[in-house]
Amino acid sequence: MSDDHTHVQEFFTARAAGWDRSFPDDGPAYAAAVAELGLREGGRVLDAGCGTGRALPALRAAVGPSGVVLGADLTPAMLREAARAGRDADGALLLTDVAALPLRSSSLDAVFAAGLIAHLPRPAENLREIARVVRPGGVLALFHPIGRAALAARQGRELTPDDLRAEPNLRALLSEAGWRMTSYVDEDTRFLALAVLAD
């Protein structure tokens, strides 16, 4: 396991048990972001870096009982919390690295990723791996329940021009990985970038 993975696992393992209690009001923001994916009944979707699975109920509602919902995370403790909350009823939980997904190429309609991009060790390469498992024309949602400035303030850091999620930086990164950004919102109450996989 790389040092990046060890750091991520240590960070989230220490916080897993209290994660949902720390952010009790995020549910509506997750549901609204999932709605922007435009999923249909019977769709196939992955929550990449699903954590405690807060998006899984909304994803299941969007694709219905005939759809496929997967939640992938690198940290066993987060997946245990997802199961403890009963969210494994909404999607299959996979202990895996999004840098090497155990999924067939072009097998998904969409990927939802909340707070993931800041934890990717090689963002362009990792976004290419996510693109591999999505069909042409499929959608990626990069989401956070608060915007960049609010998140930086929460973390006690300055927001700098080289921030990966700044629109020009993210647009270029997505393009390099085969995605075309179609929408970008960065407000106090949410961050949401949508991208479509090129044909």
C-alpha positions, 0 to 999 in steps of 0.5 A: 500500500502506498503512503498516500493510501496509508495516509487516507486510510488513517485519516478516515479510520480515525473519523469513521465512527463520528462522520455522519454525526459531524455532518448531520444536515448534508442529506438534502445537498447529496440528494440534489447533487444526485438529481443532477446526474440525470439517472434513469430507472435501471441505470448503473452507478458508482459512488466512488469514495463512498465513505459512510454511503450518504449518497447511496439512498439517493442513488438507489432512488434514482435508478430504482430496484432494477438499477445497480448501485455500487459504493467503493471506498479504500477505508474498511472503517467507513464501509463498516459505518455505511453497513451499520447505517443500513446503506448496504441495502441501497448499494453493494459496498466494495473495499477497493481503490478507485485507481484500480476498479474491479469493474468491466470497461464501459459498464456504468452510466455514471459516477458520483464522487463526493470529496474524492478529488482532493484525496486522489494521489494522481488525479489525472490518472485516477480520473482516467481509471474512472472514465474506463468504467463509464460508457461513452456519454456517461456522467461524472459528478464531483461534489462537496456539500460546501464550496471551496472557500467555505471548505478552506475556511473550515480547514484553516487554510487559504484558497490559492489559485493552484487549487485543483478544484478551481474551474480552469484547473479542474476543466483542464484536468478532466479534459486530460482524463477524457471528460468534458466539463458541462457545468460548474457551481462553486457556492458557499453551500455546495460545490458541483462539477459535472462532466460527460465522457467523450465518445 
